């Protein structure tokens, strides 16, 4: 093969190699371009998905967490006939607007205001004895009220005869003496409490929490059963202030069944 022939063959080979290289580069450039467009589309789609998720989260938050500005229509409203409470001794009570209630173990109802005052109705409260305050031999509304008024841990008071829903009852105002601090946990959550009553069906006792004030009312049913009513609130409020809020609830009580 002559030198000229070799040179021409080499030139042809170089041209073919160059064409292939250009084709490969073009293909690589096209691939990069496509990948870039896919990346952009993926980024936009991902952003849209995130926006959708965030929007759904905001929707759920607004639906399930309306906050303090909830419409007034969602607040409880009083009923002229009263709300029925299916305890062992059923009763009704007019619940003021904005107040809530809960029932525990079919033996206690708590009706409370957002600001703190509350009314509790309990079935068959049994006094908790101490060495200084043994349980009365016969449990009646009067004997339990006198036992409460004589407790040495409480400020001096007297038992006063009254009526609730037309039934005989006795009431006693309750507040710990200065320097006296409760040592029990009452109602499963209130610490520093002076335990006074055990209620069958409840996990913990009921009593007077340190720093609180209130009134206990003991109601006697015709069949001898006892119903306890507590009107209470924070010690930062005076007893007259608490009773102004709670007494209308007590006055509205009506026991729908007072027979065994």
C-alpha positions in Angstrom: 0.0 0.0 0.0 1.4 3.4 -1.0 1.8 6.3 1.4 -0.9 8.2 -0.4 -3.3 5.3 0.0 -2.5 5.0 3.7 -3.0 8.7 4.3 -6.4 8.6 2.6 -7.5 5.6 4.6 -6.4 7.3 7.8 -8.3 10.4 6.9 -11.5 8.4 6.2 -11.1 6.6 9.6 -10.7 9.9 11.4 -13.8 11.3 9.8 -15.9 8.3 10.8 -14.5 8.6 14.3 -15.3 12.3 14.5 -18.9 11.6 13.2 -19.4 9.0 15.9 -18.0 11.3 18.6 -20.4 14.1 17.5 -23.3 11.7 17.5 -22.4 10.5 21.0 -22.0 14.0 22.3 -25.3 15.0 20.7 -27.0 12.0 22.4 -25.4 12.9 25.8 -26.5 16.5 25.4 -30.1 15.4 24.6 -30.1 13.0 27.5 -29.0 15.8 29.9 -31.6 18.0 28.5 -34.3 15.4 29.0 -33.1 14.7 32.5 -33.2 18.4 33.2 -36.8 18.6 32.1 -37.7 15.5 34.1 -36.0 17.1 37.2 -38.0 20.2 36.7 -41.2 18.3 36.3 -40.4 16.2 39.4 -39.6 19.3 41.4 -42.8 21.0 40.4 -44.8 17.8 41.1 -43.1 17.4 44.5 -43.8 21.0 45.4 -47.5 20.6 44.4 -47.7 17.4 46.5 -46.2 19.2 49.5 -48.6 22.1 49.0 -51.5 19.6 48.9 -50.3 17.9 52.1 -49.8 21.2 53.9 -53.2 22.4 52.7 -54.9 19.3 53.9 -53.1 19.6 57.2 -54.3 23.2 57.6 -57.8 22.1 56.7 -57.8 19.4 59.3 -56.3 21.8 61.9 -59.1 24.3 61.2 -61.8 21.6 61.3 -60.6 19.8 64.5 -59.0 22.7 66.3 -61.3 25.7 66.0 -59.7 27.5 68.9 -61.1 30.0 71.3 -63.1 31.8 68.6 -65.5 28.9 68.0 -69.0 30.0 67.1 -71.4 30.5 69.9 -73.7 27.8 68.4 -71.1 25.1 69.4 -71.4 26.1 73.1 -73.8 24.1 75.3 -77.0 25.9 76.0 -79.5 25.5 78.9 -82.6 23.5 78.4 -85.8 24.5 80.1 -86.6 20.9 81.0 -83.1 20.3 82.2 -80.5 17.7 81.2 -81.1 14.1 82.3 -78.3 12.3 84.2 -78.8 8.5 84.4 -77.1 7.8 87.7 -78.2 5.1 90.2 -80.8 7.7 91.2 -81.6 9.5 88.0 -82.0 13.3 88.1 -82.2 16.3 85.9 -80.5 19.7 86.2 -80.5 22.9 84.2 -76.9 23.3 82.9 -76.0 27.0 82.4 -74.8 28.2 79.0 -71.2 27.4 78.5 -71.0 24.8 81.3 -70.0 21.2 80.6 -70.5 18.0 82.5 -69.1 14.5 82.7 -70.3 11.3 84.4 -68.0 8.9 86.2 -68.8 5.3 86.9 -72.6 5.9 87.1 -72.2 7.3 90.6 -71.0 10.9 90.1 -71.8 13.8 87.8 -69.7 17.0 87.7 -71.2 20.1 86.1 -68.6 22.8 85.9 -68.2 26.3 84.5 -65.2 27.3 82.3 -64.1 29.7 85.1 -63.9 27.0 87.7 -67.0 26.8 89.9 -68.6 23.4 89.8 -71.5 21.2 91.2 -70.9 17.5 91.9 -73.7 15.0 92.6 -72.6 11.7 94.1 -74.4 8.5 95.1 -74.1 7.0 98.5 -71.1 8.9 99.9 -69.6 7.0 102.9 -67.7 9.0 105.6 -64.1 8.2 106.0 -63.4 7.8 109.8 -60.3 9.0 111.7 -59.4 8.5 115.3 -60.7 12.0 116.1 -63.8 11.7 113.9 -65.4 8.2 114.0 -68.2 7.5 111.7 -71.7 8.1 113.1 -73.5 4.9 114.2 -76.5 5.7 112.0 -75.9 7.4 108.7 -78.5 10.0 107.9 -78.2 13.4 106.2 -78.3 15.1 109.6 -75.6 12.8 111.3 -73.3 13.1 108.3 -73.6 16.9 108.2 -73.0 17.2 111.9 -69.9 14.8 111.5 -68.6 17.2 108.8 -69.1 20.3 110.8 -67.2 18.8 113.8 -64.1 17.7 111.8 -61.1 19.3 113.6 -59.3 20.0 110.3 -62.0 22.3 109.0 -62.8 25.8 110.0 -65.6 26.0 112.7 -69.0 25.9 111.1 -72.5 24.5 111.8 -74.8 22.2 109.9 -77.9 24.0 108.6 -81.1 22.3 107.7 -82.4 22.9 104.1 -84.2 21.2 101.3 -83.1 20.1 97.8 -85.8 19.2 95.2 -88.3 19.1 98.0 -86.2 16.5 99.9 -84.8 17.0 103.4 -81.1 18.0 103.4 -78.4 19.5 105.5 -75.6 21.8 104.3 -72.1 22.5 105.7 -69.6 25.1 104.5 -66.1 23.6 104.0 -62.7 25.2 104.3 -59.4 23.8 105.8 -58.2 25.6 108.9 -55.1 27.7 108.5 -52.0 25.6 108.6 -53.8 22.4 107.7 -52.8 20.7 104.5 -54.4 17.7 102.9 -52.3 14.6 102.4 -54.5 12.5 100.1 -55.2 12.6 96.4 -58.9 13.1 95.8 -61.0 12.4 92.7 -57.9 10.8 91.1 -56.3 14.1 90.3 -56.5 16.6 93.2 -53.5 16.4 95.4 -53.1 17.9 98.9 -56.6 16.9 99.7 -58.3 16.1 103.0 -60.2 12.9 102.2 -63.7 13.0 103.7 -65.8 10.5 101.7 -65.5 7.2 99.9 -67.9 6.7 97.0 -68.4 3.1 95.8 -67.4 2.9 92.2 -64.8 5.7 92.3 -61.1 5.0 92.4 -60.2 7.7 94.9 -61.9 9.6 97.8 -63.6 12.9 97.8 -62.7 15.8 100.1 -61.5 19.3 100.5 -58.4 20.5 98.5 -55.9 22.8 100.1 -56.7 26.4 99.2 -60.3 25.7 98.1 -63.7 26.6 99.6 -67.1 25.0 99.1 -70.3 23.7 100.5 -71.5 20.2 101.0 -75.2 19.3 101.0 -76.3 15.9 102.2 -79.7 14.8 100.9 -81.9 12.1 102.5 -84.1 10.0 100.2 -87.4 8.5 101.5 -85.8 5.0 101.3 -82.9 6.1 103.5 -80.3 6.4 100.7 -77.9 9.4 100.8 -77.0 11.7 98.0 -74.1 14.1 98.3 -73.9 17.5 96.6 -70.8 19.6 96.5 -70.6 23.2 95.4 -66.9 24.3 95.1 -64.3 26.4 93.4 -60.9 27.9 93.8 -59.9 29.6 97.1 -59.2 32.7 95.1 -63.0 33.2 94.9 -65.0 33.8 98.0 -67.7 31.3 98.9 -70.5 33.8 98.1 -69.1 34.3 94.6 -68.9 30.5 94.1 -72.5 30.0 95.4 -73.8 32.7 93.2 -72.7 30.7 90.2 -73.5 27.2 91.5 -76.7 27.6 93.5 -79.0 28.0 90.5 -77.8 24.6 89.3 -78.6 23.1 92.7 -82.0 24.8 92.8 -82.8 23.2 89.4 -82.1 19.6 90.5 -85.1 17.3 90.2 -84.8 13.6 91.2 -86.9 11.6 88.7 -86.9 8.4 90.8 -86.6 8.3 94.5 -87.7 4.7 95.1 -85.6 1.5 95.3 
